[in-house]
Amino acid sequence: MGREHGEDRHERRRGRFGRFFEHGDLRVVVLALLEEQSRHGYELIKELEERTGGAYRPSPGVVYPTLAMLEDEGFIRQVEAEGGGRKRFEITDDGKAELERSRPAVEQVFGRMEEASRHAGPGRHRVGRAMMNLGMALRNRMGRPVSPEELDRIIAMIDDTAAAIERT
């Protein structure tokens, strides 16, 4: 019974079958990560991916609006980037107070993230990234005219790669 009811529910939360975070979780997790150190959006994306062992990687379309919302609410602020680089953010005193109110939820989310990381195989996030790169390359290539010969070569490369992976 535990397998059917307990673990499947946790797998769905980890993102295997749906969203990794519950409503509002990303908001407080971002505050917690910014409490640790100032970061820019891409660093937050990478940190979340690493902390989940690759089980979850938020898209920029989720992270950047969250940062904008937190900034509008006065919970974070931009800080000077060294060398004029990307916008870095740090948590404000109001953000720290909000984070303290949400600390139990943050601890639960970090627990789920740690669990996801433990269940992820070694290098899983690297394999996931490589699969995303392949998917993007295929979408880009197939968005242009493809001759029957080119299509045959693309299919053969994919099939050859799959066979080589099975042999390893």
Secondary structure, DSSP 8 states (H G I E B T S, - for coil): -HIIIIIHHHHHHHTSSS-SS-TTHHHHHHHHHHHHS-B-HHHHHHHHHHHTTTS----HHHHHHHHHHHHHTTSEEEE--GGG-S-EEEE-HHHHHHHHHTHHHHHHHHHHHHHHHHHS-TTHHHHHHHHHHHHHHHHHHHTS---HHHHHHHHHHHHHHHHHHHH-
